[in-house]
Every structure is written in structure tokens, then in C-alpha cells.
């Protein structure tokens, strides 16, 4: 425990024990001027030989840096002790550090605060020297650092003679001056070093000086308070000073903050003029709006046409009491509610998985992971301990977290905020004892909503709800994915005025083009209804001929196969005439597991699908395709600024060879059960292909099984450009047009504003496909397409004309794609494709094959 001693003269001393084992180093000799010059505060440094940072005294955790490399303990006497592991470790963004406490925890001397991987940190940081400094040194009369080697939790490293009484902050009279908005330019925000520089500068002035960011503020003289705000690069702050020298203080500090407080790599960012409100500057660009008052625009989320009457979806109002029973009783309520919610989500997951849709099941698996997030429970429990009811604490926690997610720059991550609200609402209803009311919608409903959740989608009856529009969300939201799997036309990111439409308004929803038509005439509505009826009749006719082969009228065979996620999908595909499997997404095997599936588990899954397909129907098994943009809960990954350009697909396999080799062995062992092919994702360089093939061959020889066909995904431009060289090394190519399109156009396919332009029929993408086919042809290799465009009726003639020999599509469209191929002439498709390659835009390409003609 902490030792506080009183001397005869009534002075008090505070003894700090070693938070780490290691050689003690004078703070003045640390190779960092911010610490050496005691800008953060006076103290001592340790060159550590242990890997767990311990509390040097009793106290409360008042700060854990977001990069997890620093923590501050505040003693009962008000002394704030900052421990900073290593130098420049903020740049690691948490990699190698594992905090064991949270802000607000009471700790005893010797308690573990942060564990860290010394080897990993040492390889990337400038030094492991760990600083123990007092950030409010005005409360200390004398520092007595010790020397030599210190043993963690046993030896004293620093004795503090405390000053008599607390030093109050002077409230100097005078003017109050506020700076203009300052955009933080520091690469890692205001971490320890720039915070210390700012605090040191502020101490020159008598005025009270605070920093503001929105509703948050802190005393700039407090390094701990500054770091506690977690001010990031790009945040806009203002400085406010009150006192006789306020004007001089703001003049110096504003310029210092604007230029990065002397930190290397901090380049000033032009701030907004003072006359413009920051909320206006940071407001997003206006969404596209239609000039026609009868047309409302949005993002195409799920294709198809629907005619019906609007109905505004309304949320169930819940009355949440702020206070409840004792903290113990409220904590038990929360635990029970979360356990009940987990059971409900598992039932939903099992239900949709049993319907043969592992993709939908994976969405609810992700919900289970959100529910298991320890931070949600910890924050809610902290609020309960302060007297709040479980329901109030939980609601505040998940809504705050969801709002933070919604503001992230990554569209994909921001869309997950809706999933968190869905999970949060479920727990809240259980806590309040409110049953979710089953919505019964009128026939021919076009549902309008601010947003919908996956749970909402699970209760929608497609026979009554013909389509829906949401103001929020995008094409990659889980709701959009569910809509496509259910065959419900949908528009996301639609203009907000949609919600003002009176219930019962007749509309035409075009999910393919992302348009909602108002005030259609009776003749127009009748024409659309007749068109929908014709489409339905055609679908029934196509299904009757689903088992006929897909030969063009001049005799070219196009293999039409299925994209699947598991055994149930394979069984469903066989019922609609698939000629095989062009893509088995093995990530679903991993996403539905709580830990990495074993070799035997994977082999059993792959073998069961191969046996179901039979020896005459090939199956392409794509190796694990996950990464920073779609991580696995049991596979922690370092934060990446741009996960789409980071460790994805085969790159992750190289970094985690145990995963790669286990899956390769499972595929090879299962390959004897049918006609198996293997495909590597995200191959961009020939070296990557050589490495993957070498590992596969090593494992094959160990197992003594026959070789299997090997192919690669063509989903990055480099692979398409180098297709001729790659074709020498593989048996086939499969073009993943979803990623190939976004990488070629440099546009996020999930972006609500850019999504309409991310079209695989852009001539630049078609040229990539053409390059790939021509490169493959030179070596007698075949090319398939497994991206979404393979099932697009406007794309099919062009892909056939470019020389693609296999179309791997979603299960429901297999019959219609086969039927369409049987109406085509290969020679005419070739002419059409050549015309498309020489056009200027995707819109012009689509005009070559109008939707009404297919």
C-alpha cells in the first residue's frame, strides 16, 4: 500500500514504489526534451526488464491514453502520477499494449495497470524507457529520486515531500479572450509530448486558460486533463483565457497549437474563418437531389420494381426511469437482460441459417459479438454504481457509442452504428419488460424509415412489404444485404423529404436505379404492374428450364454456377440448376465460430459440400478472405488507416501462417471427396502467388494427396494488367468485380454519395476484364466472373462477348441467367463488347443493353 509519512515539522512524504523492474535513470537524461526538460513534470525514468506496468501507489485511475501506452493515478492527496511506457509509443496506436484497468478504478500499489509486449514495442518505438512523473508538481515541495536497480512493487523509486495545502488556481480578474477555431495538426493528436509543451507555455501566464472542443473542456495547465480529452488530429478546438494577460496568452498559445506545438510532422491545417460556424464547415456535402419534384433520389440498395402505398415506420416509445434499486440489484438485472438478448439473437441466427442463408446468419453473429463487447458492460456498470437504473445506464451507453460510430469517416464502420442500436434496443426492451410489438403491415406497403435494423428485417413479411426506403444507410449496410437476400427492392440514403410523405401515398419504387416516383398516373402504375407480372411469369418459365445447359444460339457453352456460403446454399443451388460452385466463401465458416475452426472441422464442412455436389460439379474454394474491413472477433488486428489497402485476403494468411496452413490442409484432405479447385484472394504480385503455391505444395506433399487446380481472384488492377504472366502459373482466373471496380475507380463501393458511380460496367473496368481474358487465352486458361455483375442482365451479354466462360451468381438468379444466355448470339455479343470498350461512361455502356430489352 502507499506510504504517506509525517515528519515532526508536519510535512508529509509520499513514497512511490517501482511500477516496473529495471535500472533507474534520471529524468534529465531521457533522450526526449519534453521529459528531460520536465515539461510534463518532474520524476524518474526506468529502463524496464518486466512487461507489466504496476500502480506505484494507492489511488484512482484518472486517465488511460487511447493508445494504451500511458496511465495516470491520482492519490488521495491529489497528486497526479503519469506513467508513460516508452518514447514515441503513441504512434503504435495501441499495438502491443493491453490495459487491465479503466478510468475510475480504485487501485492499490502493485496492481497491474497495463501489460505490454516489450519485444514488439521495442522493435517499433524509439525506446522502452518508462517515465514516472508528477504532472501537478506545484503540490510537491521536494522530489527525492532513488538510484540503482529497482524491483517492481518492492523497491522505492521516488519519495515526494508534499507542499503544505493545495495550491489553488488564481482566478485573475480581467478580460475573457477566445481564440478562433484551431484544427489540430499533430499526427497523433494532443498526446503526452504536445500536451506537456502546451501546459508549460500556459504556466507563463497568470490568466485562467482552458481548451474547448464542443462541450468538452480542460485546464491547459493539466497534462492529464489535456490527454484525457483525447484530442485527435483534425479536431477543432478553441482556447479561452480570463485574466489580466489573457490577450497575450491567447496570441502565443493559439499560434503554438496551430503550428503543432513543435512536434515533428505537424503541418498547420487551414482553419475555418471566424465568421463561419464550425458546424457549417464540417457539414457533409448535400446529397444528390432530383430537379423533378415527382422523383426522389437515393442509393440503389436492392434491385427490383415495386408499386405500393407508403407507410412511415415508427419506433416504439419507451419510458426509461433514471434511478432504480441498489447497484447490486441493477447490475444483476443488466446481466440477466444481456443473457436473454444473447439467447434471442442466437435463435434468430439459427433461424436464418436454417433457411439456408449463412450470409444473413453472419449478421446476427456480428450482433452477438457486439453484445459481448466488455466496454459496453463496463461503462453501463459504472453508471449503475453511480445510482442510475440498469435501463438508463444501458441506454446512455449504447446510444453514445452508436453516435460515435456513426460519425466515423469510414462509411463501412459508420453503418455498423445501426447494428449497435439494434442490439441495444433489444436489451433495453428486456430490461423494461416491454415486448416487441409484431408489426402487421397492410398489403402493398412501401415502408419509409429514418433507418431500419436487421431485427426489423427479420420480422418483415415480403408478401405485404413490397419495398422500403431509408434516409440513413448505404449499399453495404446489413439491412441492404438482407433486403437483397429477401428479394425486396430497396433504396438507402434517400432524400429526407421522403419521411414527410403522408401514409398511403401511391409510389413506384425502382430499387435498381435508386429512384422513388411520386404522383404516377393510373396508366403508369398499371404499366409497371403489368411489367412486374411479366417478370414474375418469366421467372416461373426460367425455373421450368433451369436444368437446361446455357448455350448461346451459335453454340458457345457458358457455365453458370453459384456463389455459396455453406452446405445449405449448395443444396438450394442444386434445386435451381447450378452447374457447380464458382465461389465458396470460406470466411463464413470462420465468422460463425467463436474461435478459429480446426483442420478437422473445416475438412468436414468442405467435404460435405463436395459430396452433395457430386463428382461432376466442380467447386472453387476461396481461401479465407477477411481483414481490417471485415475482421474476425477472435483474430485481433492492428488499426489500419485504410483497411481496403491493408492486410486482406492472402496477405493476412501470410501474416498468420497457422491459419493459412490449417485451411490449406483441410482443403487438400477434403478434395478427395469431389471435384475441388482452390482460389487465392487479393493476389496483387507474382511473389504472393509463388508464396501461396509453395505453401500449398508443401502441405500437399506431407499429406500425399493428388494436386488440385489452383486459381486466383482478379480483383486488383495490378493482377489484371499482369494477367498474361499470372496465367503461366495458374489453372484459371475468377474476376471479383466488386473489389476490382472500387480499386480501378478509387471509389468506396459502400459510399452513400459515390455508390451510383461505382459501376462494374464502367469502360475502365471492362478494359480490365478484357486484359484478363486476353492474358488467359494466350496460355489456354479460362476466366470466370464471381462478382455481383455476373448476374446483372445488362452485363451478361458484354461478359460473354469479352470471352468470359463462367458466370458465378447468387442462387436465385441462376435460372434467369441461364435463360438469358440461351437467347444470345456469341458473335453479336463480341461486337457489343467491342463497342462498350470504346465508350466514355457506364451510363453509355448500359444504354447498349436497355433493361426493358432483357
Secondary structure by P-SEA (a helix, b strand, c coil): cbbbbbccccbbbbbbcccccccccccccccccccccccccccccccccccccccccccccccccccccbbbbbcccbbbbbbbcccccccccccccccccccccccccccccbbbaaaaaaacccccbbbbbbcccccccbbbbbbccccccccccbbbbcccccccccccbbbbbbbccccccccccccaaaaaaaaaaaaccccbbbbbccccccccccaaaaaaacccccbbbbbbbbccaaaaaaaaaaaaaaacccccccccccccccccccccccccccccccccccbbbbccccbbbbbbbbbbbbcbbbbbbcccccaaaaaaaaaaaaaaaaaaaaaaaaaaaaaccaaaaaaaaaaaaaaacaaaaaaaaaaaaacccaaaaaaaaaaaaaaaaaacccaaaaaaaaaaaaaaaaaaaaaacccccccccccccccccccccaaaaaaccccccccccccccccccaaaaaaaaacccccccccccccccccbbbbbbccccbbbbccccaaaaaaaaaaaaaaaaaaaaaaaacccccccccbbbbbbbbbcccaaaaaaaaaacccccccccaaaaaaaccccccaaaaaaaaaaaaaaacccbbbbbbccccccccccccccccccccccccccaaaaaaacaaaaaaaaaaaaaaccccbbbbbbcccccaaaaaaaaaaaaaaaaaacccccbbbbbcccaaaaaaaaaaaacccbbbbccaaaaaaaacccccccccccccccccaaaaaaaaaaaaaaaaabbbbbbcccccccccaaaaaaaacccbbbbcccaaaaaaaaaaaccaaaaaaaaaaaaacccaaaaaaacccccc
